[in-house]
Amino acid sequence: MVRSAEKPASRRMVVERYTWLERVTHLVHLIAMLTLLITGFKIYFGWDFMAFQTARTLHMIAVPFFLVANWVLVPYNVFSCKGERWCVRNRITHFKESYMFGEDDAERLFGIVRNFFRKGRYPAFTIYDEQEGHYVTKLHPLLKLLIIFESTAIVLIAITGVVLYNIAWAPFGLPISGWVLSIAWYFAPLLNVDALGLIRLGHLFAGYWFVFELVVHVGILEFDPDVWKYHKAIFWSGKEDLSDRHFVRVIEENDRRGLLRDQKRGLEEH
């Protein structure tokens, strides 16, 4: 793999990459997802390593942890702020830059593919603004794409899971399971199955998606020793030393001054 020839910074620059709550969220998400996958496949395929009732109990215990991690803690980590001016606007901008796949990410992903074929340098996907004191982006561009599909899979697995949990589930008198079954009946004939069969297929498909995503996610990190620093950050310290420039670009004061100078010169020429 070809690496950038940038020289390390002259001083250590240790910053907080993940807060303690972000690390807890990631750990809860990981444990709950693995529990759901193992017990879910046991329930579906009838594997013999665990009693059915035990698997079902563990599955149902993991569900609220998984949903709270993804639907409560993740949004809180992304959008919460303390005493910041223009809080809402800043957090929306942060969300777009850090989590939504954009044109810059497409260029980085193209550069990563080119690097795989020994064409050019491996582009930095962690970008930190030294003056502003925050990450512009810190996710691999492929992971940004996976977020879109993961969010869809979580919704699918939650909706179908409601019916599989109780086909007559109607909290507060609302026939939730009945509504889901009614929607499923519109699409079931396309696959020559009944509504419940389609719901089972959707639930299983979402489970397979999480297996695929886990392989890709871990594969991106595990196959290169230079990214072990991210394991340490997400599972333990929460810190990153930006003087290690593997996958990292720091927007420094000189860079910003040069950019402003070029912008000013361009305005004067026009």
C-alpha positions as CSV (number, residue, x, y, z in Angstrom):
1,M,0.0,0.0,0.0
2,V,1.5,3.4,-1.0
3,R,1.7,6.0,1.8
4,S,1.9,9.7,1.8
5,A,5.4,11.1,2.2
6,E,4.3,13.9,4.6
7,K,6.7,14.4,7.5
8,P,5.4,14.0,11.0
9,A,4.5,17.2,12.9
10,S,7.3,18.7,15.0
11,R,5.2,18.4,18.1
12,R,2.7,15.9,19.5
13,M,-0.8,17.0,19.0
14,V,-3.1,14.7,21.0
15,V,-6.8,15.5,20.6
16,E,-10.1,13.9,21.7
17,R,-11.3,11.7,18.9
18,Y,-14.2,10.1,20.8
19,T,-15.9,11.2,24.0
20,W,-16.5,8.6,26.8
21,L,-20.2,8.5,25.7
22,E,-19.3,7.8,22.1
23,R,-17.0,4.9,23.2
24,V,-19.8,3.5,25.4
25,T,-22.3,3.8,22.5
26,H,-20.0,2.0,20.2
27,L,-19.4,-0.8,22.7
28,V,-23.1,-1.2,23.5
29,H,-23.9,-1.3,19.8
30,L,-21.2,-3.9,19.1
31,I,-22.2,-6.2,21.9
32,A,-25.9,-5.9,21.3
33,M,-25.4,-6.5,17.5
34,L,-23.3,-9.6,18.1
35,T,-25.8,-11.0,20.6
36,L,-28.7,-10.4,18.2
37,L,-26.9,-12.0,15.3
38,I,-25.8,-15.1,17.2
39,T,-29.1,-15.7,18.9
40,G,-31.1,-14.7,15.8
41,F,-29.4,-17.2,13.6
42,K,-29.8,-19.8,16.3
43,I,-33.6,-19.2,16.4
44,Y,-33.9,-19.2,12.6
45,F,-31.7,-22.2,11.7
46,G,-32.2,-24.2,14.9
47,W,-28.5,-24.6,15.8
48,D,-27.9,-26.9,18.8
49,F,-25.4,-24.9,20.9
50,M,-28.1,-23.1,22.9
51,A,-31.7,-23.8,24.1
52,F,-34.3,-22.1,22.0
53,Q,-35.9,-20.3,25.0
54,T,-32.5,-19.0,26.2
55,A,-31.7,-17.7,22.7
56,R,-35.0,-15.9,22.5
57,T,-34.6,-14.4,26.0
58,L,-31.1,-13.1,25.2
59,H,-32.4,-11.8,21.8
60,M,-35.1,-9.8,23.4
61,I,-32.8,-8.4,26.1
62,A,-30.4,-7.2,23.4
63,V,-33.1,-5.5,21.4
64,P,-33.6,-2.4,23.6
65,F,-29.9,-1.9,24.1
66,F,-29.4,-2.0,20.3
67,L,-32.2,0.4,19.6
68,V,-31.3,2.9,22.4
69,A,-27.7,2.9,21.2
70,N,-28.7,3.7,17.6
71,W,-31.8,5.8,18.0
72,V,-31.0,7.7,21.2
73,L,-27.3,7.7,22.0
74,V,-26.0,8.1,18.4
75,P,-28.2,11.2,17.6
76,Y,-27.3,12.7,21.0
77,N,-23.6,12.3,20.4
78,V,-23.9,13.8,16.9
79,F,-26.2,16.8,17.6
80,S,-25.7,17.6,21.3
81,C,-23.6,20.7,22.2
82,K,-22.9,22.6,25.4
83,G,-23.0,26.4,25.4
84,E,-21.9,26.7,21.7
85,R,-23.0,29.7,19.7
86,W,-25.1,28.8,16.7
87,C,-25.4,25.4,18.1
88,V,-28.0,23.9,15.8
89,R,-26.4,25.3,12.6
90,N,-22.9,24.1,13.7
91,R,-24.1,20.6,14.6
92,I,-26.0,20.2,11.2
93,T,-22.8,21.3,9.4
94,H,-20.8,18.9,11.5
95,F,-23.3,16.1,10.6
96,K,-23.0,16.8,6.9
97,E,-19.2,17.0,6.9
98,S,-18.6,14.0,9.2
99,Y,-21.3,11.5,8.4
100,M,-22.8,12.2,4.9
101,F,-21.1,10.9,1.9
102,G,-20.2,13.9,-0.4
103,E,-18.1,14.9,-3.3
104,D,-14.9,15.0,-1.3
105,D,-15.6,11.5,0.0
106,A,-16.1,10.2,-3.6
107,E,-12.7,11.7,-4.5
108,R,-11.1,10.0,-1.5
109,L,-12.8,6.7,-2.3
110,F,-11.6,6.9,-5.9
111,G,-8.1,7.6,-4.6
112,I,-8.2,4.6,-2.3
113,V,-9.2,2.4,-5.2
114,R,-6.4,3.8,-7.3
115,N,-3.9,3.2,-4.4
116,F,-5.0,-0.5,-4.3
117,F,-3.7,-0.8,-7.9
118,R,-0.5,1.1,-6.9
119,K,-1.7,4.3,-8.6
120,G,-1.0,7.3,-6.3
121,R,-1.0,7.9,-2.6
122,Y,-3.6,6.6,-0.1
123,P,-5.7,9.7,0.7
124,A,-6.2,11.0,4.2
125,F,-9.7,10.4,5.4
126,T,-9.2,11.9,8.9
127,I,-9.0,15.7,8.5
128,Y,-8.6,17.9,11.5
129,D,-8.8,21.7,11.6
130,E,-6.2,22.9,14.0
131,Q,-7.5,26.5,14.3
132,E,-11.1,25.5,14.9
133,G,-10.1,22.6,17.1
134,H,-12.4,20.0,15.6
135,Y,-12.5,17.2,13.1
136,V,-13.8,18.1,9.6
137,T,-14.2,14.4,9.0
138,K,-12.9,11.3,10.7
139,L,-14.7,8.4,8.9
140,H,-13.4,6.3,6.0
141,P,-15.5,7.2,2.9
142,L,-16.7,3.6,2.6
143,L,-18.0,3.7,6.1
144,K,-20.0,6.8,5.3
145,L,-21.7,4.8,2.5
146,L,-22.4,1.9,4.9
147,I,-24.1,4.3,7.4
148,I,-26.9,4.9,4.8
149,F,-27.5,1.2,4.4
150,E,-27.1,0.4,8.1
151,S,-29.7,3.0,9.1
152,T,-32.1,1.4,6.6
153,A,-31.3,-2.1,7.9
154,I,-32.0,-1.0,11.5
155,V,-35.4,0.3,10.6
156,L,-36.2,-2.8,8.6
157,I,-35.1,-5.2,11.3
158,A,-37.0,-3.3,14.0
159,I,-40.3,-3.2,12.0
160,T,-40.2,-6.8,11.0
161,G,-39.0,-7.8,14.5
162,V,-42.2,-6.4,16.0
163,V,-44.4,-8.8,14.0
164,L,-42.0,-11.8,14.7
165,Y,-42.1,-11.0,18.4
166,N,-45.9,-10.8,18.5
167,I,-48.1,-11.1,15.5
168,A,-50.9,-9.4,17.4
169,W,-48.8,-6.7,19.1
170,A,-51.0,-3.6,19.8
171,P,-49.6,-1.3,22.5
172,F,-52.0,1.2,23.8
173,G,-54.6,-0.3,21.5
174,L,-52.6,0.5,18.3
175,P,-52.4,-2.5,16.0
176,I,-48.8,-2.1,15.1
177,S,-48.3,-5.7,14.0
178,G,-51.5,-5.6,12.0
179,W,-50.4,-2.4,10.1
180,V,-47.0,-4.0,9.2
181,L,-48.7,-7.2,8.0
182,S,-51.1,-5.1,5.9
183,I,-48.2,-3.3,4.2
184,A,-46.4,-6.6,3.7
185,W,-49.4,-8.1,1.9
186,Y,-49.0,-5.5,-0.9
187,F,-45.5,-6.8,-1.7
188,A,-45.7,-10.5,-0.7
189,P,-47.3,-11.8,-4.0
190,L,-44.3,-10.4,-5.9
191,L,-42.2,-13.1,-4.2
192,N,-44.9,-15.8,-4.1
193,V,-45.0,-15.8,-0.3
194,D,-47.5,-14.7,2.3
195,A,-47.0,-11.5,4.4
196,L,-45.5,-13.3,7.4
197,G,-43.0,-15.1,5.0
198,L,-42.0,-11.8,3.5
199,I,-41.4,-10.3,7.0
200,R,-39.2,-13.3,7.9
201,L,-37.2,-12.8,4.7
202,G,-36.8,-9.1,5.4
203,H,-35.6,-9.8,9.0
204,L,-33.2,-12.4,7.8
205,F,-31.9,-10.2,5.0
206,A,-31.2,-7.4,7.5
207,G,-29.3,-9.8,9.6
208,Y,-27.1,-10.9,6.7
209,W,-26.5,-7.2,6.0
210,F,-25.1,-6.7,9.4
211,V,-22.8,-9.7,9.0
212,F,-21.6,-8.2,5.7
213,E,-21.1,-4.8,7.2
214,L,-19.2,-6.2,10.1
215,V,-16.8,-8.0,7.8
216,V,-16.3,-4.9,5.7
217,H,-15.9,-2.6,8.7
218,V,-13.5,-4.9,10.5
219,G,-11.7,-5.7,7.2
220,I,-10.9,-2.0,6.6
221,L,-9.4,-1.7,10.0
222,E,-7.8,-5.1,10.6
223,F,-5.8,-5.5,7.4
224,D,-3.6,-2.4,8.0
225,P,-1.5,-2.2,11.2
226,D,-1.4,1.6,10.9
227,V,-5.0,1.9,11.8
228,W,-4.7,0.1,15.1
229,K,-4.5,3.5,16.7
230,Y,-8.2,3.8,15.9
231,H,-8.9,0.6,17.9
232,K,-7.2,2.2,20.9
233,A,-9.2,5.4,20.5
234,I,-12.7,3.8,20.1
235,F,-12.3,1.1,22.7
236,W,-10.0,2.7,25.3
237,S,-8.4,6.2,25.3
238,G,-10.6,8.2,23.0
239,K,-7.5,10.1,22.0
240,E,-5.6,10.5,18.8
241,D,-2.0,11.7,18.2
242,L,-2.2,13.7,15.0
243,S,1.5,13.8,14.7
244,D,1.1,10.2,13.3
245,R,0.1,11.3,9.8
246,H,-1.1,7.9,8.5
247,F,-4.6,8.6,7.1
248,V,-4.5,12.0,8.7
249,R,-4.3,15.6,7.3
250,V,-4.2,18.5,9.7
251,I,-5.3,21.9,8.4
252,E,-2.7,24.1,10.1
253,E,-2.4,27.8,10.5
254,N,-0.1,28.2,7.5
255,D,-2.6,26.2,5.3
256,R,-5.4,28.5,6.4
257,R,-3.4,31.7,5.8
258,G,-2.4,30.5,2.4
259,L,-6.0,29.7,1.5
260,L,-7.2,33.1,2.6
261,R,-4.4,34.8,0.7
262,D,-5.3,32.9,-2.5
263,Q,-9.0,33.8,-2.0
264,K,-8.1,37.4,-1.5
265,R,-5.9,37.4,-4.6
266,G,-8.6,35.9,-6.6
267,L,-11.1,38.6,-5.6
268,E,-8.6,41.3,-6.4
269,E,-8.1,39.9,-9.9
270,H,-11.8,40.0,-10.6
